[in-house]
Amino acid sequence: MNKLLLLLLLSFATFGCKDNEPPRANAQRVTDRNQLVGGPTALGDIGDYVLENDKIKVVIQDLTYNRGSGLFGGSLIDADLKRYDSEGNPLGGNGRDTFGELFPVFFLEMIDPQEISIINDGTDGKAAIIEVKGKGGEFVTMLRYLNQLMLNSYAVELPDLIGGVPANSDGEPQIEFSTRYILEPGARHIRIDSTMRNISQESLEFPPSTITGLLSGFGLDLSGLRIPTGHVLGFGALSSIFVPGVGYDLRFGLDEAYQTAVPLPGFPGLLTNIVASTTDLGVNYGFITVEDPENNFVYQRDQDGLYDGRAAADDFLFLFYASGFGGVFSSQAPQWLKPTECSASNTNECEDDYFCRTSYEACLARCESEDGQCSDACTTALETCKEPATSYTFTNYFVIGDGDVASIYEELYKVRGVQTQKVRGRVRDATTGVPVGALASVLFYSTDDSSCSNPQLLNQVHTRSSGFFELELLPGRYCYRTRADGHPLSDYQFIEVNEATGLINARLASAGEVLVHVTDESGMPMPAKLTLVGVHEYNASSDYKTFLFDLEAGEPWLPTDLVPDDPNDPNTRKFMQEMAYGDASGKIRILAPPGKYTAYISRGAEYDLATFEVDLKPAKVETKAVTLKRVVDTTGYLSGDFHLHAAGSIDSGLDNNVRVRSVAGEGIEIAVSTDHNYVTDYRPFIQRNQLDPWLTSVIGLELTTFEAGHFNAFPVNRELDSQSRGSIKWQDVPPQKIFDTLREMAPEGGNIIQVNHPRTPILGYFAQHNVDAFDSTVDLAINQATGTDRLTATLTSPTGPAFIEEIQQPNGTSSIYRSTFSWEFDAIEVFNGKHLEELRHFRMPFDKTAAAGTPDALPPSVFDSFRAVLTEDSLAETTESGYSRSFLREFFPDDTNTELDARTAAEVEPLVDAWTLENIPEQHTVLCDGDDVVFAGGLDDYYNILNHNRPDGTYRYYAATGNSDVHGARSDEAGIPRNYTFVGHDDPQKFNPQQLVDGLRARHNIVTNGPFINLSINDNPVGSEFSATGELEFEVLVRAADWVGADRFRIVANGEVLRGVPGQSDDYWGWTPVTLSNGEFKATFTANVAQDTWFVLEVEGDNNLFPVVTPQDIPPFNFDAVIGSLAGAFGFGGGVEGLEPNFVFPVTPFAFTNPIWVVTDGDGAFTAPNPPIFRCQDGAYVQGLTLTADKMQRIRPAQVPIELHHHNPLPRQRGSVTPDLRMLFESFGHIH
């Protein structure tokens, strides 16, 4: 019996179609894991709910805490095609699920489910339906008040808001939220009906006019705003997301969309009627909405001209996509919902004609003031007006395809009832003529004519075996191209699609191939990395995506060296074409477009670098044998990366086999698996790839909360029979309880809890819990703020049990509020990824006394930005110059208002520039905005923690770590940075996890992205504490491969630069030169200290580590473009260009040690230095502790005399001074 026949028989048997009955849909509660969907990201478990028919199968999570990256249960978490050739297994059904999560949102409110029920199980032959009901749950507690006010989901007491009482969701809900997941027999989509129902006894307005009126008093006009509703789409990082018009280039497609200002009541974003994904795993996902002109959000907003007539009745607004998650607004809530039940107090409101009657009476009253001339119009309005309903429902569709965009479109056409034309073709290699295999892409573009002018990417289809493909297209003119990994993108070819269209004979441009065999000095094969670097033709544009690669067509980003391009120097125009990692055999294979390249073979910073030139020819293979030499001695230390992501993380999806090969290829010896809320064990993959001689692993977990911090725990036990894979309840859980739970997951001997990227907005533990950037104290913003600032803090601070502990006062009538922040962790991830710009509090980079044109001089953009912000702050005053009268009066105190209004920009701006120059802080001053450091850095935070006792009066020792937080394996390398932990040997096969725990508890750890460094004081190693008096002897060690290098070092003592080191510069930074000889540098010197002191060694270098380490070259979201769109509409943001860190730069060497603590007072215990505390106060600062008379201050804070950003409920992303909604949802998936 052939396989096809077997599948058909199984199909009929499964759905009881023996008598030619039509296929059925089914809804059931999971009682056995064999009923589940399986696959790389499957999370279903017993107690969940399954919807399935003859085509697809999905899982709805039960009422438990969310097992993935979401907040609540009740969401759709697994989805796959129905696979009859896959048997179940005890850990969940076999399958190919790559989906993350899907749930509806009502503005920024989601459902906190209280009940899940099967409305129809499908046995009647009709649709199977599962319903989730609940109350409003906060997407972000930071916006709880705002969301509840806008959506009326809970009764908000305005006196509480004004009085600084934190928001909560403990009150009586006013709205019941529900979602129905509906599956018809034979469908490849789930219909999702999401409903909000008024369960109060009063009519509810959205948003309430009382609130919009209040906000209008603050200059925020929300008139005409209708509350948008939609979905969060967690397609996952295994999926590549496709939107017609921008194709796969969502990153910059969204940026371009945000450059078009869309004022309220609209929002900026991409208009589309479909979002689809593609994968090479035989399953993909899509999202479409129902055609509903009356309730479609963008279509209705376009009636006011907000989208320039581009919106159709089946379009929706695609707001963002990042970290495996996206968000859409598809519909709009009604202006009113009347109560579901009547009471004695609201009888009128329950009458059928209440709203029409009151509108009629209001209209007549208005007419009376106009001599009754419009009474007929009022009567007409009464006859045609609609009575508000008690509930509102919006509908969307979740589609499951077989891997390509075309399969999603096919279902869309069925849902819409659109007639299409089937198009078939075959793809062959352009050189050999041999049919290509599966998974080459054919891209279809709309076009104006046969010359393929103005092509707009619309669709994509995968080839099947032997290069065949087919898809449904609307009749019309198209152009197509082909692409596959490693192959050049083909030229456009024109085709007319109609009934006469024949078989398309397409060609795939040929690739070349290089095969390298890598061995060590003894001739033994070993894992390594191969990087191909090309030289591009000179182009005056530095926007490489416009000529070097095509993101829209799905080509990858090609990193460049970030050296300014010189038309006369090819060495300035290098880019990385491809890279790959080898396995234990030492073999590395790469496909790449034909051309000339330099091949780089590397194995991390402990090895030298081999290179050779290669000229790849179409369909030809070039081979080369290479030997790498280990040139850096790290005896006693093992290198480790304690923050790695792969298939278990929704924002990674990287195969675990590729992950361990990439880690071994970068020379890492300890790999700690830290997937988001998912426990992964790398050991089976290390063994499968025979990497044991080079690599060992520790089982870990990144406990990922949405807005309360990310925490790594390692080692942890892995429960093989747990489908939750290690996720724990974290929603509304205070940090100490989270830490306690993570401790309970440890094996005997305990584990390390590491605070990850603590200053990242929304995701960072320090950022969200308001850790002071100068003394590391913690308090709630509502306790610190006064006046209107307290109202702002109350509106925008994180709330709930995860952040706030309410303490009832003895009088029983009032409460005080205390932070739940806990210091019971072991390590702080000070250095995350390539973010050199996040190490230190951001300091004034320019010298305002420097002559124009010199490197440190103030750029003109600073003056331009000051003028722009000052004119933005002029409120509604009408002056010729654009500046406010109060500001102008500083320059013209004797002018009348009329004279001030007449002053021109030409006469005012020179004075403004002089004022700017006078008020700009001095170079190296930490820049503040109000009471806050604009950009706080991890290393400065760490130094502050080392300088102060904790709140209980004790001094705590925390290990500093640095980790890659890597999610991919192409341009984000594992081990950049890495840790060198002293374990007493450097053999991965002798390692056990307890050695790592012991090493980090003892702080025997060095952090680096390149050089190996070390420090000893009186022969005491890094991490130690000892007692001494008098002169101390320091020994500094630096080792580095030639391609890494190192150029300077300095010693930091109690947070300040240790002065008096031979050869040291006398400037602010106090660096001492490093000169390597045969890859090594040593320095010894002595110093005296008068009090207990901790010491840290820092080392820097100038070498551009490209191409072994790719640069940080993808700029952050262009939030300047959002000013005047979403952010501008809400009154957020503006900023001073130039007064922020550089976010695009080549990676250069940097390393630092953990401290050595020296006790000098004879009591045997280290006493915290407790230097004077700095504050952001008008440029003033307190002179700190001095070790020598000429020592300079590390931190000198000063406010800039204008707001660097407007205070707002959306914290800045790294690299932005203005926010937008994308940031909230992006953080939901995970930025780091």
MIKE-835825 format. One record per residue (C-alpha): residue in three letters; x, y, z. Coordinates in steps of 0.05 Angstrom, whole numbers, plus 5000, padded with zeros to 4 digits. Example, Ala and Ser with C-alpha at 12.3 -4.5 7.8 and 13.67 -1.06 7.14 Angstrom:
<rs>
Ala524649105156
Ser527349795143
</rs>
This chain:
<rs>
Met500050005000
Asn503250664981
Lys503951245030
Leu498651684997
Leu493451145001
Leu495151015074
Leu494351755090
Leu487551775057
Leu485151165096
Leu487651465160
Ser484052115143
Phe477351765134
Ala478251325194
Thr480051905240
Phe473852305225
Gly468851735217
Cys467651855143
Lys466351135125
Asp459551315096
Asn462151915057
Glu460252385113
Pro463553065107
Pro469553195153
Arg467953455222
Ala471153945270
Asn472353755342
Ala473354115408
Gln475753735469
Arg479453795535
Val486353465534
Thr486652855579
Asp492652515547
Arg498852835517
Asn497952425455
Gln492252895437
Leu496953495434
Val500453865378
Gly507953735377
Gly513754125348
Pro519754565365
Thr515755065406
Ala509754655429
Leu507454825500
Gly500754465506
Asp499454025566
Ile494053605599
Gly488154055617
Asp488854495556
Tyr483754505500
Val484454255428
Leu480854485365
Glu481954045304
Asn478853845238
Asp481453475178
Lys486254035160
Ile489054365223
Lys489854295298
Val490854835351
Val491654845427
Ile488355365474
Gln491855405541
Asp487955275604
Leu487055775661
Thr494055655688
Tyr499456185687
Asn502256305618
Arg507555795598
Gly510656215544
Ser512356945541
Gly505257195553
Leu501757405616
Phe495556965623
Gly492556305601
Gly486856255552
Ser490956425491
Leu492456025428
Ile499355735440
Asp500455155390
Ala498355075317
Asp499954585262
Leu497054245201
Lys493653585214
Arg498953055206
Tyr496352345199
Asp503252035194
Ser505352285263
Glu504051875325
Gly503452195393
Asn508452115449
Pro508352225525
Leu511352925520
Gly506353165469
Gly504252985399
Asn509352965343
Gly508653545297
Arg511954175270
Asp508954725313
Thr513155355309
Phe507855835336
Gly508656275397
Glu502156575420
Leu495956955398
Phe490957345439
Pro486357945429
Val487658645456
Phe482759195471
Phe487159805465
Leu492559565514
Glu487859125555
Met487858365548
Ile483657815578
Asp485157555647
Pro481156915637
Gln476556655691
Glu472856125652
Ile474055685591
Ser468455265562
Ile466854845501
Ile460855175469
Asn460254645415
Asp464554015409
Gly463053925335
Thr459353265340
Asp453353595306
Gly457453705244
Lys457754455255
Ala463454895277
Ala467254695340
Ile467555285389
Ile471655425451
Glu470256055491
Val474756425540
Lys471556925588
Gly474757385638
Lys476058075664
Gly480958595640
Gly488258435649
Glu493758945642
Phe498558875584
Val503159335621
Thr501859545693
Met505560185678
Leu499460415640
Arg494160105684
Tyr490760755702
Leu491061025631
Asn488360375602
Gln482760315653
Leu480861035643
Met480760975567
Leu477260305565
Asn472760385626
Ser474359665645
Tyr474559825720
Ala471560395759
Val477260875773
Glu476861345832
Leu479662005808
Pro481462225879
Asp485961615884
Leu489361795820
Ile490362515840
Gly492462305910
Gly497961845887
Val494561185903
Pro497460645857
Ala492760335807
Asn490359625815
Ser485459135784
Asp482158945850
Gly475759335838
Glu469359085809
Pro470058975733
Gln465359385690
Ile466758995627
Glu466858245613
Phe471658045559
Ser471057405519
Thr474057065459
Arg471056505417
Tyr475656065377
Ile471455775321
Leu473555215273
Glu469255005215
Pro469954315183
Gly474754335125
Ala477655015142
Arg484955205149
His483355795193
Ile480655955262
Arg475356485265
Ile476556905328
Asp470657305355
Ser472857775411
Thr467558115453
Met467058645506
Arg460458675545
Asn458159205593
Ile456558845658
Ser455859475700
Gln449259815714
Glu451160455679
Ser452360635607
Leu459760645589
Glu463161115541
Phe469660965504
Pro473661365520
Pro469761735574
Ser468662455556
Thr470262655628
Ile477162365619
Thr478462655550
Gly476063325576
Leu480963275635
Leu486663095589
Ser484963665542
Gly486664125600
Phe493763865594
Gly493964025520
Leu492263315496
Asp486563325446
Leu483162645443
Ser476862875410
Gly474562375358
Leu478761815387
Arg475661125381
Ile478760565421
Pro482460095374
Thr482159335383
Gly486258785351
His491058225366
Val498058075390
Leu501157575342
Gly506757145369
Phe508956805305
Gly515756665336
Ala522856745310
Leu522556105270
Ser518056485224
Ser520057025174
Ile514457545171
Phe511857795105
Val507358395092
Pro505458585020
Gly509059204996
Val514959145043
Gly515858395038
Tyr520558135092
Asp523358825109
Leu518858985167
Arg524359325206
Phe525359895157
Gly518459845125
Leu515560035193
Asp520660595201
Glu518560885134
Ala511160825153
Tyr512561195218
Gln515761765180
Thr508761945156
Ala505462345211
Val498562075229
Pro495262505282
Leu490062255331
Pro485061955326
Gly489361535279
Phe495861165292
Pro501861055247
Gly503760375219
Leu503259935158
Leu496459865124
Thr495459145099
Asn490058625090
Ile494658045108
Val500557865151
Ala503857205134
Ser509956825156
Thr514456325120
Thr518555755148
Asp522355155119
Leu518854675167
Gly512454555128
Val507855005169
Asn506755755173
Tyr501656245198
Gly497556845174
Phe492657355200
Ile486957705164
Thr480858095186
Val473558095167
Glu470758595117
Asp467059075163
Pro466859795138
Glu462860045197
Asn467659795250
Asn474359755213
Phe479160215250
Val483460455192
Tyr477660485142
Gln473660925189
Arg479661365205
Asp480861435130
Gln473961735122
Asp477162335157
Gly483062305109
Leu488162055159
Tyr490761505112
Asp490361885047
Gly484861445018
Arg489260815022
Ala485160415072
Ala480359875049
Ala474759555091
Asp478958915101
Asp485459275120
Phe488459325188
Leu494259705220
Phe500659315230
Leu503959675287
Phe510459305301
Tyr514158655296
Ala520058495341
Ser522657925383
Gly517757425352
Phe511657845368
Gly507458325328
Gly501258745340
Val495358975298
Phe489459425306
Ser483759185263
Ser477259455292
Gln474559995337
Ala470159965398
Pro463560335396
Gln462961005430
Trp457860735480
Leu455560075509
Lys449160075549
Pro448459635611
Thr446458915602
Glu441858925662
Cys437159455688
Ser436559715758
Ala431960205791
Ser437060755781
Asn438260645707
Thr431460475678
Asn431761035628
Glu438560805603
Cys435560125588
Glu429860385545
Asp430760215473
Asp430460935449
Tyr434361255506
Phe440561455468
Cys436761665406
Arg431962075449
Thr437362425488
Ser441162575424
Tyr434662855395
Glu433463295455
Ala440563555453
Cys439763705379
Leu433264085391
Ala436564495447
Arg441964685399
Cys436764865346
Glu433165335393
Ser439365765395
Glu439065775319
Asp431765975314
Gly429465255304
Gln432165225233
Cys434964525241
Ser429164165276
Asp427663765214
Ala434863515213
Cys434063315285
Thr427862905269
Thr431562565212
Ala437262405258
Leu432462105309
Glu429461655256
Thr436161405232
Cys440261365295
Lys442260695323
Glu441360475395
Pro447860275428
Ala448559545442
Thr450459215507
Ser456458865475
Tyr461358945419
Thr464758395379
Phe470258425327
Thr472457855283
Asn479257635256
Tyr482057005225
Phe488256605243
Val490656195183
Ile495255595181
Gly499155455118
Asp504254955093
Gly510355395096
Asp509755965045
Val505756605036
Ala501856314978
Ser498455795024
Ile495956365068
Tyr493356755009
Glu489756134984
Glu485756105048
Leu484456855046
Tyr481556784976
Lys476956235001
Val474556645060
Arg473257245014
Gly470256824958
Val475157124908
Gln476156794839
Thr483556674824
Gln487956354772
Lys492455764788
Val499655884766
Arg504655314761
Gly512055304746
Arg518754974756
Val525555264777
Arg532155024750
Asp539355224765
Ala541455764716
Thr548255434702
Thr546954684704
Gly539654684684
Val538354174739
Pro531654274776
Val532754574845
Gly530254214906
Ala525154424957
Leu524755104991
Ala527355574938
Ser522956194937
Val519356494878
Leu517257214892
Phe511457534854
Tyr510858294846
Ser505358714817
Thr507859164760
Asp505559724716
Asp508259424651
Ser512558884621
Ser518859264638
Cys517459104711
Ser517459834730
Asn515160014801
Pro514759294825
Gln510859174891
Leu512258514926
Leu505658144937
Asn506657404944
Gln511756844955
Val511556104942
His516455534958
Thr518755024908
Arg516954304924
Ser521253704906
Ser524253734837
Gly523354494835
Phe515854504821
Phe511355044851
Glu504155274845
Leu499955834874
Glu493556224865
Leu493956934837
Leu488957454816
Pro489057564740
Gly493758124721
Arg500858324706
Tyr506558074750
Cys514058014752
Tyr517557454789
Arg524457324817
Thr527656724850
Arg532156674910
Ala535156154957
Asp540256185013
Gly547256304986
His544756454915
Pro544457134882
Leu537557434874
Ser535257334802
Asp533057884754
Tyr525658054744
Gln521757664693
Phe514957894668
Ile508657464665
Glu501457594648
Val496757174691
Asn490356944657
Glu486956314635
Ala492256214581
Thr498156244628
Gly502555644618
Leu508055314659
Ile513255824683
Asn520355614669
Ala524255994721
Arg531756014734
Leu535456054801
Ala542056424797
Ser547755944812
Ala551855964876
Gly559155814886
Glu561655384943
Val567655384989
Leu569654805034
Val574854895089
His578054375134
Val580654665200
Thr585754325245
Asp589854525306
Glu597454515310
Ser597553775322
Gly593453645259
Met587053465297
Pro580553735267
Met576854235310
Pro570654675307
Ala571655375279
Lys568255935241
Leu568956125167
Thr567256835145
Leu567157075073
Val568557815064
Gly567458174999
Val568858874973
His562959254944
Glu563159774889
Tyr563360484913
Asn556660804924
Ala555661514949
Ser550161274994
Ser551860965061
Asp545060635063
Tyr547559945045
Lys540659625042
Thr539160024980
Phe544659714938
Leu548359154974
Phe542558694994
Asp534958664988
Leu531458575054
Glu524658615022
Ala526157994981
Gly528457615043
Glu535957695034
Pro539757755100
Trp542958385127
Leu550258405106
Pro554558725160
Thr559859225138
Asp566359445170
Leu563460145186
Val569760465158
Pro567761085117
Asp567660865044
Asp573161145000
Pro572261074925
Asn579860994918
Asp580960484973
Pro577559794969
Asn579759645040
Thr574560145065
Arg568759795030
Lys568659105062
Phe562458715078
Met560958025106
Gln557457605053
Glu556756945089
Met559156575151
Ala558455875179
Tyr560755435236
Gly564054755231
Asp563254145275
Ala568153655306
Ser570453435237
Gly573354125225
Lys569554185159
Ile565854835143
Arg561754915080
Ile558955565052
Leu554655724991
Ala555456444966
Pro554356864904
Pro560056784854
Gly565557294863
Lys572157454897
Tyr572557414973
Thr577457395030
Ala576156795075
Tyr577356885150
Ile577856275194
Ser577456395269
Arg575956055335
Gly574956615384
Ala579857095416
Glu584656555442
Tyr586656355371
Asp590256705315
Leu586756875250
Ala587756525184
Thr585956835117
Phe586156665043
Glu583356944979
Val578156554940
Asp574656674874
Leu567956294873
Lys565256064806
Pro557955874791
Ala556455154811
Lys563855024829
Val567054824895
Glu573555124923
Thr577154744979
Lys582454945029
Ala585954655090
Val587555135147
Thr591155085214
Leu589455525273
Lys594255645331
Arg592255795402
Val596156415422
Val593056635488
Asp594456245552
Thr588556225600
Thr591055675646
Gly586355555705
Tyr580455915672
Leu574755665629
Ser571056145583
Gly563556165589
Asp557456505561
Phe551956515614
His546456805570
Leu544756405507
His538356305469
Ala536155795418
Ala530055395397
Gly526755435465
Ser526056195461
Ile520456505421
Asp525157055397
Ser530656585374
Gly528455935342
Leu535655735326
Asp536654985322
Asn540254725384
Asn545254355340
Val547155015307
Arg547555355374
Val552654875404
Arg556754885340
Ser556755645341
Val558955665414
Ala564555165402
Gly566655535339
Glu567456175380
Gly572055825429
Ile567155825488
Glu568055245536
Ile561955315582
Ala555255425548
Val549555605596
Ser542755505563
Thr538056075583
Asp531856045540
His525956475560
Asn521656105611
Tyr524055455581
Val529254965607
Thr533954695553
Asp539554185561
Tyr545254265510
Arg548753625530
Pro545253165480
Phe546853645424
Ile554053715445
Gln554752955446
Arg551052885379
Asn555953365347
Gln561953035382
Leu564053705413
Asp565653435483
Pro573153575479
Trp571854315469
Leu565154465501
Thr561154315563
Ser554554595586
Val550254805645
Ile542654765646
Gly539655455659
Leu533455875649
Glu531956605636
Leu525956765678
Thr522757285633
Thr517557745662
Phe514358255618
Glu516158885657
Ala519258675723
Gly526058435701
His529657845669
Phe533457355713
Asn538056785695
Ala538456185741
Phe543755655732
Pro544455075743
Val537254845748
Asn534054165747
Arg530453965683
Glu524053585693
Leu523453145631
Asp515953025641
Ser514153765648
Gln510954065587
Ser511754755618
Arg519154655605
Gly521055065666
Ser516455655663
Ile513855905730
Lys508456385751
Trp511357095752
Gln505457545738
Asp504157975799
Val509557605838
Pro514658015878
Pro521957915861
Gln523757565926
Lys518657025913
Ile521256935842
Phe528356865869
Asp525956355921
Thr522655945866
Leu528855965824
Arg532955735884
Glu528255145892
Met529854935821
Ala537254855837
Pro540854195845
Glu544554045909
Gly549854575918
Gly545355145897
Asn545355595837
Ile546956295813
Ile541556815802
Gln543857345753
Val540258005738
Asn540458095663
His541158765626
Pro538659135688
Arg537959825655
Thr534159615592
Pro527560005592
Ile521459595610
Leu525558945612
Gly530859165662
Tyr530259015736
Phe533859655757
Ala530260085706
Gln523259845725
His524459865800
Asn527260575799
Val534260405824
Asp537961065835
Ala543561165785
Phe548161485836
Asp547461105902
Ser543460485881
Thr537960625931
Val530860405912
Asp524360765923
Leu517760835887
Ala517061415840
Ile510461595873
Asn514061685939
Gln519362135909
Ala515062585865
Thr510963185887
Gly505763625856
Thr504063485783
Asp510163025779
Arg506662565828
Leu500662525783
Thr505162345726
Ala508661815768
Thr501961525790
Leu499661485718
Thr505961175690
Ser509460755743
Pro509159995745
Thr503959765795
Gly501459135829
Pro504458625877
Ala510658535833
Phe512659255848
Ile508859535907
Glu507559305977
Glu501859676011
Ile502759786086
Gln496659996125
Gln497860566174
Pro496060466248
Asn490260946239
Gly487160456190
Thr485061006142
Ser491261096101
Ser496960696071
Ile504160786053
Tyr507360425994
Arg514060075992
Ser518059775935
Thr518459015931
Phe525559045903
Ser530058495929
Trp537658465931
Glu537757715941
Phe541357545876
Asp548557345862
Ala550857665798
Ile549558275754
Glu550258245678
Val554258885672
Phe556258785599
Asn550758545552
Gly552258375479
Lys555958885438
His553059465478
Leu559359845495
Glu554960465497
Glu551160185557
Leu557160095603
Arg557560795631
His552561335649
Phe552261765587
Arg556962365594
Met557263005555
Pro561462795494
Phe563263485470
Asp567864035495
Lys564064685488
Thr570565065490
Ala573564685431
Ala574365055366
Ala569264905311
Gly571564345266
Thr575763985319
Pro573763285340
Asp570663475408
Ala567164105384
Leu559664175392
Pro556363985326
Pro551364455293
Ser545863945304
Val545964085379
Phe544364815368
Asp539064635317
Ser535864145365
Phe535864645422
Arg532265155378
Ala527164625357
Val525664405428
Leu525165115454
Thr520265305399
Glu516164665412
Asp515564895484
Ser512665575465
Leu505665305477
Ala500165685441
Glu503466375443
Thr503966705375
Thr510767035367
Glu514367205303
Ser520666835327
Gly516966215351
Tyr519766255421
Ser515366365483
Arg514867045513
Ser517566795580
Phe523766545545
Leu524667175503
Arg524067605565
Glu530667315589
Phe533967685531
Phe529368295526
Pro527068435597
Asp524569135580
Asp520268945520
Thr512768975521
Asn508868365499
Thr507668685432
Glu515068815423
Leu516868105445
Asp511867825395
Ala515068225339
Arg522067985351
Thr524567575291
Ala528166915290
Ala534167255257
Glu535267715316
Val533467195370
Glu537166575347
Pro544366845357
Leu542266985429
Val539266295435
Asp545665975410
Ala549666375460
Trp544766155515
Thr545465435492
Leu553065465495
Glu552865775564
Asn548065255591
Ile551064635559
Pro554664235614
Glu562164135613
Gln565163545577
His564762875614
Thr558963115657
Val553562585667
Leu547462845630
Cys540962875669
Asp533763005650
Gly530263265710
Asp532162815768
Asp534262225724
Val540562035686
Val538662045613
Phe542361395597
Ala544760995657
Gly550460495647
Gly551559805676
Leu558759885697
Asp557560545733
Asp551560215767
Tyr555959645789
Tyr561160125818
Asn555760495856
Ile553259845886
Leu560259665908
Asn560760335942
His554660285987
Asn551359826038
Arg544659516023
Pro538359756057
Asp539159266115
Gly545859586131
Thr550058996106
Tyr555359016052
Arg553958535995
Tyr558758225944
Tyr555958135874
Ala559557805816
Ala559958215752
Thr558757825688
Gly558557965613
Asn554657545564
Ser552657555491
Asp545157465501
Val545657175432
His539256965395
Gly541956795326
Ala548456545297
Arg549856995238
Ser551657705261
Asp550657635336
Glu556457205359
Ala556456775422
Gly561756975472
Ile561657725455
Pro562757865511
Arg564757245552
Asn566957075622
Tyr573456745644
Thr571856405709
Phe577456095751
Val576055355763
Gly583155115772
His583854785704
Asp582154925631
Asp579354255608
Pro571854245593
Gln571653495604
Lys573753585677
Phe568454115690
Asn562254045732
Pro556954585745
Gln558754655818
Gln565554925798
Leu562055495762
Val557555635821
Asp563555655868
Gly567656085820
Leu562256605813
Arg560556615887
Ala567956765899
Arg567757295843
His573656965808
Asn571157235742
Ile573857665685
Val569357975632
Thr571858105561
Asn569958155488
Gly577158005468
Pro583358085511
Phe584857615569
Ile586658045629
Asn588357935702
Leu589858335764
Ser593158145829
Ile594658565890
Asn599858315939
Asp599157645901
Asn591657615917
Pro587357445856
Val581057755827
Gly575057655872
Ser579057605936
Glu578758016000
Phe584858106044
Ser587558566098
Ala593559006088
Thr596559666109
Gly601560116077
Glu603960016006
Leu600259545959
Glu603659195900
Phe599559145837
Glu600858665779
Val597058775713
Leu596858235659
Val594158315588
Arg594357775535
Ala591357845465
Ala591857565395
Asp594558055344
Trp587758145311
Val584658315379
Gly589858765410
Ala589659215471
Asp591959935479
Arg590760195549
Phe588960015620
Arg586860365684
Ile585360165756
Val578760385786
Ala578960465862
Asn572460565899
Gly569460815834
Glu574961325818
Val581161265774
Leu587361075814
Arg592461615800
Gly599961575801
Val600860975756
Pro607261035716
Gly605961295646
Gln598761485662
Ser595262055626
Asp592862635667
Asp586262725632
Tyr579262545656
Trp579761805640
Gly586761675667
Trp588961115619
Thr595860805619
Pro598660545552
Val599159795538
Thr604459545490
Leu603858805473
Ser610158395461
Asn608857705433
Gly601657795452
Glu602957965526
Phe603658575570
Lys605458615644
Ala605959205691
Thr607559255765
Phe607059865809
Thr605360065880
Ala600160515912
Asn597960705982
Val590760736005
Ala588061046069
Gln581560666075
Asp578160016056
Thr578260005980
Trp576059565923
Phe579959545857
Val577859365786
Leu582359325724
Glu579559595659
Val582859485591
Glu581059805523
Gly583359715452
Asp582560075386
Asn582459495336
Asn576159415295
Leu574458675308
Phe570858615241
Pro569658115209
Val570657615266
Val566058045308
Thr560958415267
Pro559359135286
Gln553259405320
Asp550959675253
Ile543459625252
Pro541060285279
Pro535560325331
Phe528460485309
Asn528261185280
Phe523861485334
Asp525062185308
Ala520461975252
Val515161825304
Ile515062545328
Gly508862845297
Ser505762155288
Leu504061725348
Ala508862035398
Gly507562725374
Ala500062625376
Phe500362425448
Gly505062985466
Phe511162555478
Gly518262665460
Gly522763145423
Gly530063085437
Val536863395428
Glu540563075371
Gly547762945390
Leu546562905465
Glu545762155465
Pro550561565457
Asn552761295390
Phe548660675375
Val552160465311
Phe559560305317
Pro564859775303
Val566259315362
Thr572959465396
Pro576359095453
Phe574159205524
Ala575258795587
Phe574658875662
Thr575758445723
Asn571458325784
Pro574058715844
Ile579458565894
Trp577458825963
Val582859086009
Val581359186083
Thr585959706114
Asp582759896180
Gly584659246215
Asp577659006232
Gly577858446182
Ala571458646147
Phe570559096087
Thr567159756102
Ala563260086045
Pro566560726021
Asn559861096022
Pro562461695983
Pro558162325980
Ile551962205938
Phe551562585872
Arg544962865847
Cys542463175784
Gln542063895808
Asp543464455760
Gly550564245746
Ala552564245820
Tyr555763645851
Val559163475917
Gln566663355916
Gly567562605928
Leu572662195965
Thr579762295940
Leu585261785940
Thr590362285916
Ala590063035913
Asp589663075838
Lys584362535827
Met578462715782
Gln571262535793
Arg568161935757
Ile561062215762
Arg559362955756
Pro551963035742
Ala548563625711
Gln541663785683
Val540964035613
Pro536564665616
Ile531364365570
Glu527963695572
Leu531963175534
His525462805529
His518462965553
His516362575614
Asn511662035588
Pro508961345605
Leu513261005552
Pro520560955574
Arg525861045521
Gln528760455484
Arg536260445480
Gly537760905423
Ser531661335427
Val529361955461
Thr522161865439
Pro517861245443
Asp512060925407
Leu507360345416
Arg512159865381
Met516659905441
Leu511459635489
Phe509959035446
Glu517158925425
Ser518858865498
Phe513358355506
Gly517357855463
His524158045490
Ile529358545465
His535058195499
</rs>
